[in-house]
């Protein structure tokens, strides 16, 4: 089995649904779905696994064996950003936009199915939370050495945890709806903490 990522340029952040539409159009041969961009050629030149289909540098595809997905995907995400490109992950149905970013430089988004993204955009943070499943058993946002927020699915909802590593305080709660988990993650990424007032927590 193989793992595939696609990169191209967008002038503004796009939704995962829009990225899926563009990806399907490109895979069907419609290179007019996006505009050529020099960054695509530069991206492909910097990554051996990248291929620019056809003669027009409108997009690039990166295809690797599934067992190399985690190894390569982090490099693809970072390199796409460096060249001003969005990256679409059709396996997860997620798009990595250039902006807006969170409040903490170097923050990492980590998922139970192996995705690690440094400096994720806020839309990706919210969308990644919704991908939790038995095959993807957690989502976490981590500012190493300072604090993190993490969630895992339960039978009747989600376990939500927050840790302040500086104060050595960790709390946990149960949240019935995915929307509340998403809100907590996005607010945390933006630097807010009011989500701590919205639930009953116990120290762990």
Secondary structure, 3 states (H helix, E strand, C coil): CEEEEEEECCCCCCCHHHHHHHHHHHHCCCHHHCCCCHHHHHHHHHCCCEECCCCCCCEEEEEEEHHHHHHHHHHHHHHHHHCCCEEEECCCCEEECCCCECCCCCCEEEECCCCEEECCEHHHHHHHHCCCECCECCEEEEECCCEEEEEEEECCEEEEEEEECCCCEEEEEEECCHHHHHHHHHHHHHCCCHHHHCCCCEEC
